[in-house]
Amino acid sequence: MAETDRITIAKPFGPSVKHPDPAQGSNGWYLTEAGVIETLFALNMDQQLMPVLAHSADQLSPLMWEITLKKNVLFHDMTPMDAQSVKSSFDRLLKPSSPVFNKQLTTLLNLASIEKNEAAQTLIFKTRTPDAGFLFKLTAPGTGISRPAGIYGHISGTGPFVLEQVDPGEGMAVSRFEAYWGKRPGLSGADLKIIKNPSTRMLAFESGQVDIAMNFPEIDALRNMNHPQHAIIQTHPTNRICFLLVRIKDGPLKDLRIRKAVNLAINRQALVDAVLFGVGGQPGASIFPAVLPWHHPDLIPQEYNPEKAVILLKEAGARDTDQDGIFELNGSPLILKIWTYEGRAALKPTLELIAAQLKAVGIGTRLKITRNASPINQSMDKGQVHLNLQMWNAAPQGEPDDFISKVLTSNGRSNHMGFVNPELDRLAAIGRATFDMDQRKQIYNRIQEIVHEDLPLIVLFHKSIVVARGSHVKGFRLHPAEKMLLTPDLYIKAEP
């Protein structure tokens, strides 16, 4: 364990380049977690919008927002933050001619223009279409305000910690920013170590090599709960869901009866008990977990009913003519290809248990685990994957439009299922432009009901974050959107 006021954190992901830029890939997440960059707004622990580098915001029209900047903020290279530097930071992301142009964030923000008033320290953001969630979208880590080159050759942020060093694929080191505009950080610095194997991360914690371990097998959490004098196990519900994308455009799952049979054959409580050991989550139905205001309280997890699943399979024409325990459909064995990816401890055992549950009702499976999700998505687009097991933050910005539009609308870039529902498309467009919270809630409730009925996506469970920390690490809080890791509140206090 740490003997100074510097700590080591083990986590599964981190920068893969020596000079990570928040405009590219997942670097915005990594640098936000590390306290290096900050956004204009952020989500507080209750997932309400709070200003960070912004002082305030005023809506001027359905398309226009005036944002006043916080005063006396310095970048790590000691340059003052002003309206021009903030505009320049956004221009890097949004201009197609920029070497770090970010198409994903450009689509998310959907901006027509940004105008600055240097004297008033304000910016006016104009969206192309009305967007009720626009300010929430400014919490996206990739929009973190930065200057391209600064101290140690890395980007300069405004956060409580300065990026010192990055070893691609291995980790990064940060140190306290003494001129930070907010509360003085309680740590002098931290090392964020990338350990991809979940069990190895926990072993590193148990052997004293790291002070905090993220995302490890829940069974290890139970074991360490018995030693609270050395290890504190913290859990908190998050926005993350474990779910199956269902290829409904073609193949056996084009038939709604077979999709319903799959849904009925999955014992969600058994998944939570066996994979998460009762501490890592709970069965789910709503796309948005209960920690979010977009949660649909009337949707309840599908009951486990293998008998009804078999009835539906037979109604769809499935027969076990050779008595081998696996149904045939249209003359061929009913075998579903189910893929997932490495990196998240719960995915592999969830995949294996689902396969066993499907086999119990006569559905065969072929399983595959890839290094990342991209090959799965590409294969699913071609109809070569029937079920795609994923674990996502369903609302990383605390609002529903991004997930719904990206995954479930007809032209969504992550709609690998071939799902088309005109009512959902229409509601998604209306919901994006509806500023009344109660009306918007009803719209997204209906969208979730459509998904619950049509099953292009099957929600399995809502994930809780489980973290192990040494008892000497104080001030550590778990954020439901999983964005904050190193904060000024962290400090070390040796136990007597």
N, C-alpha and C positions, 0 to 999 in steps of 0.2 A: 504494500500500500504506500501511498504517497507520504513523504515525510516533510514536504515543504507545502507552500500554498499553490503548487502546480499539480494538476491531476492528469490522469490518463483515462481515456474513454475508448472502449472497444465497440465498434459498430460494423454492420455488414457492408456498407457502401461508402464510397468517397470518390474524390477526383481521380481521373485516369490520366491527367495531363499535369505538367509541372507548373503551369501558370493558368489556373482555372479562371474562367471569365463567367460571371453570372448570366451573361446573355446566351450562353451555349449549354446545351444538354441539361443535365441535372445539377450543374455547378451552383446555380442559384440556391437550391436546397441545401447543398453542403455548406456553402458560405453563410447562409442564414442560420443554420444549426450551430455553426461555429462562432456566431456573434460577430462576424466580420462585416457583413452588409446589413442594411436596414431598408425597409420599404416605407413609402409614404404613410401607409396605414397597416395595421396588423390586427389579428384576432386576439382578444384577451382570453383568459382562461374559461370564460363563459361563452366564447365564440361570438362576442359582440364586437363591432368595429371600433377600433381605437386609433387615434392619430399617433404616429411615431415621428417621422420627419415632417409630416404635415402638422400645421397648427389647427386648421379647420377646413371645412369644405362647405360650399353653398351651391345648391342646384339652381342654375339660372334659367334653364328650360329643359324639356325632355331630352335634349341632346347635349347640353352644355353644363359643365361643372367648373366652378372656380375654387382652386385650392391655394390656400395661404400657407407658406412654408414656416417652419419653426426657425427661430432666430438663434444665432450664436452656435451653429453646428459646424464642426470642422471635419474634413476628410483626414485620413491617416497621414497624408503628406502635408498636413497643416493648412491646406487650402480651404477657405470658407465655402460652405455650401450656399449657393444662391440660385435664383430662378434659371439662370443660363446653364449652370452645371447640371441641374435636374433635367432641363430640357435636353441637353446634350446626352445625358445618360439614356433617356428614352429614345432619342434619335438613333443611337447606336443599335437599338433593338429593332426599330420599326422601319428604317429606311432600307429598301431593297438593295441599294448600292453599298450599304455598310458591310464590312467583312464579317461582322457577327450578327447579321440580320437574322431575326428569330421569327420564322413563319408561324409557329405555334402561338407565341405571345401576340403577334400581330393579329391573328384570327381571334384570340381571346378578347383583346381590348377593343378591336374594331374601331380604331380612331380615324377620324377625318383630319384632325389637326390638333396641334398643341401651340398655344400662343403664350408668351411670357410678358410680364410687366415687371421689369427689373426693379423699378423704384418701389413698387408696392410689395415685392417679393411674393408674387402670385403667378399662377399658371391657369390658363383656361383650356380644359380638355373638351374637345368636341367629338362625340361619337357619331358614327355613320347612321345608326338607327337607335331608337330609345332603348336604354339598357338599365333596368332597375338595379342590377347587381354590379354596376360599374365600379363603385368605390371598393366593394369587396374584391373585385378582380385586381385592384391595385395592391392587394396583399400577396399576390403571387411572387414567390422568391426571385424569379427571373427578372422582375422589375426593380430589384434592389438598386438603390442609387449608388453609383460608383464612378470613379475616374479610372481610365484605362491603365495607366502606369503610375506606380507610386513606390512606396517604401519596399525594400527587399525585392524590387522588380515585379511585384504582384500588383493587382488592382488595388486602389485605395477605396475602402468603404468608409462608413461613419460609425460602425458598431463599436461595442465595448472592447473588442479584441482585434489585434492586427495580425494579418496573415504573415507568418515568418518563413515557413518552408513547406513545400509539398513534395512528397515522394510518391509519384504516380502509382496507384494501386496499393500503396502501403499505408498512407496516412498523411496527416498534416499537423503542423504545430502553429499555435497562436500565442500571442503575448498581450498583456493588458495595455490598452490605449489610455495613457495618463491624461489626455486632453478630451476624454469622452464627455459629451454634452450632458449625459444623465448621471445616474448614481455611479460612484466609483466601483469598478469591479472588485469583488472580494478575492479573486484568484489572480496570481501574477501571470498565469498562462495555463495552457492545456495542450496535451497531445491527443489527437484523435486518430486512433489506430484502426485500420481496416483488417478485420478478421472475418473472412467469408463464411467459414464453417460455424454454424450456430453452437455446436457442442464445444468447439475449440474456444469460442468466445467466453463461454462460461468457465471452462477450465482455466483460462487466463485470469479470470476474476478470482476464482477460488484459490489460485496459487499466489495471489497478491501482485500479479503483473499489471493489473488495471484496477482503477477505482470505481468505474461504472461500466456495466455490460448491458448492451441493448440487444433485444430480439434474440432470445435463446429458447431452447425447449422448456415448456412450462413445467415439466417434471423436475427440472433442475431448480426451478423457483420453489417448488414444494420442499425439496430437500434443504434448501438454504433458509427457508422460513423457520427451521428448527434451531438456527444459530443466529438469533437477532443481535447478539452482542458484537458480531463481526459483519453480518450482512443484513441490509435492509432491502426487502423486496417490495417494490412499489408497483401498483397496478392502477390503471385508469381507463375507462371507456374512451374510444377514439372514433374518428370518422371513417375508419377503415372497415371494409366488408370483404368477406370471402365469398366468391360467387362463381357460377359457371356461365360462360357465354355459350349459347346453344345455336348450333348451325341449323337454321330453320328453312333456308332457301332451297335446300336439296337434301337428299339422303333420308335415312329412316326418321329423323327428327322433324322432317317437314310435316309429319302427321301430329296434330295436337294431342291425340290420344297417347301417343308414345312419349311425348314430352311430359304429359301429366303423369304417366306411369313412372318415369324417371324421378319426377318430383316426389311422388308418393313413396318410392322405394328408398329414399334417403332418410336415414334416421339422424336428424340434426342434433338431438340431445346426445346421442351416442358419439357423434363427432366431437362435440364440445367436451364430453367427459373423457374420451380416449385420447384426443389430440391436444386439447387445451387444459386438461386436468382440472376443470372447473374454475380456473383462475384467469384464463386468457380470453374469455369472451362468452357470448350467449347466443342461442339460436336466433336467427333473424328472418324477417320477411320484407320489411320496408327497405328500400334502397338506402335510405338515410337513417343512421342509427339514432337512438333516443337522445344523444347529446346534441343533436342538431334540431333547430326549429322546423326543419322540413320533414322530420320523421312522421310517418303515417301511423297513428296509434291504433287504427282499426284493422290494420293488416297483421295477422298473426302467423307465426311459422306453420308451414304445411305439416299436418299430422303425418306421422309415419304409419302407412297402411299398405303393407306388401300384398295383402290379399286383393285389395282394390286395384293395385298396380297390375297384378296378373290378369284380372278381369279386363282392364283396358287394353292390355297387350293382345289378348285374344280377340277383343272387339276390332282391333286394328288388323287382324288377320294373321297374327303370330301363332305358330304351331311348333310343338317339339316332336317332330315326326320320328326322329331317331333316338328319342329318349336319353339324350346325353345331358339334359339339364339346361341346355341353351335353346331358346326359341329360334325357329327359322322364320324369315319374313321374305315373301316373294321368292322362295326357293333357296335363299342363302341364310347362313347363320346371322342372327341379330347381334352384331358385334360393334360396339361403339369405340371409336378412337378418342381417348381422353389424354390430353397433354397438360403439363404445367412446367414451371421453371424453377431453377435453384434460387437460393438467396433468402427465402422466408421459411423459417423452421417448420411452420405448420403445414406447408403445402404438400410435401411428399407423403406424410402419414394420412392427410385428408384424402389425397388421391387414392391411396391404397385401400382405405376403409370404404370409400364410395364404390370402388370396384367390387369389393366383397359384398356390399349391400345390393348392388345391381345383379350380381351373379345369383344371389338368393331368390330373385324373382325371374331368373331365366334370361338375363341380358349379359352377354359376354363383353369383355373389354380388352383393348390393347392400350397399354400405358406407355407414355414417354415423358422424360424430364429433360428439358433443354437448359442451356446456360442462362438464357434470357428469354423474354417474351416475344421478341420479333419473329423468330422462325415459326412460332405457333400461330401468330396472327396471319402471316403470309400463307401458311398451309391451310388455315381455316378459310381464308378468302377463296381458295381453290376447291373448297369442299372436302379437303383431305383430313380435317379434324372435325369431330362431331361435338365434343365438349371441351371447352377451354377453361381450365381452373385458374382463377386469378385472385389476387388480393390487392385491392386498391383503396386509396383514400378517396371516398366518394364525393367529398366536398372540401378539397384542400384550401379553397378560399372562403369556406363557410357558406357558400350559396349554391343552389342546385343546378343552374343552367349549364355549367361546363360539362358535367357528367352526362346529363340528359341529352344535350345537343351532340356531344362527341360520340356517345355510345349507341344511342337509341333512335336518333332521327335517321331518316332514309339516307341522307348524304353525310352522316357523321363519319369522321375519319377512322374511328375505332369500331364502327359497325361491321364487324367481321361475320356477323350472323346472317346477313342478307335479310334483315328485318325491315319491313315496310308497313307502316300504319299511318294513314293520312290523318286520323284524329290526333294521334300523338304529335305528328309534325306540326299540325295547326296549333295545338295547345302549347307546344314548346315555344313557338314564335310569339304567341300571346303572353305567355308567362314572362318571357324576357322583357317585354315592353310594359308590363303591369307594375305600377309603383305602389299600389295599395297592398300592404303586407297580407291582410286577411284574404283578399281576392287571389293573390299570388299563391298562398298556401293551398287554397282549394284547387287551383289549377295543377299544382305539382302532386297533390293527393290523387287527382284523377289520372295523371300520367302513371303514377306508381300502380294504380289499380289495373290499368291496361297491361302493364308489364306482368303483373301478378296473374292476369287472365291468359295472356298470349304466350308467356314463358319464353321470350327470346333470351332471357337472363333469369337464372335461378339463384336467389340469395340463400346462402347456407348459414353463415353466422356473422355477427358483428364482433369485431376483434378489439380486445383490450390490449393496451401496451403494457408489457411486463419488463421491469428494469431492476437490475441488482446494483446496489451502491454500497460502498463501505460506510460503516456507521460514523466515520469521521467526516464524511461529505455532507454538508448542510446546505439548506436553501434550494434543494433540487425539487423541481415540480414538473409533472408530466403534462404536456400540452395536448389537448384532444386532436388538434390538427397536425401534431407531430413536427412542428416547425422549430420550436425553441428548444435548445439543448444547453448551450453555454449562455448564461445570463449574468448580469452584474450581481444577482442575489446569491450565487454560489460562493461558498467559502469552506474552509477546512477548520475543524476544531477537534483536536485530539481528545479521545475519550479518557477519563481518569482511570 
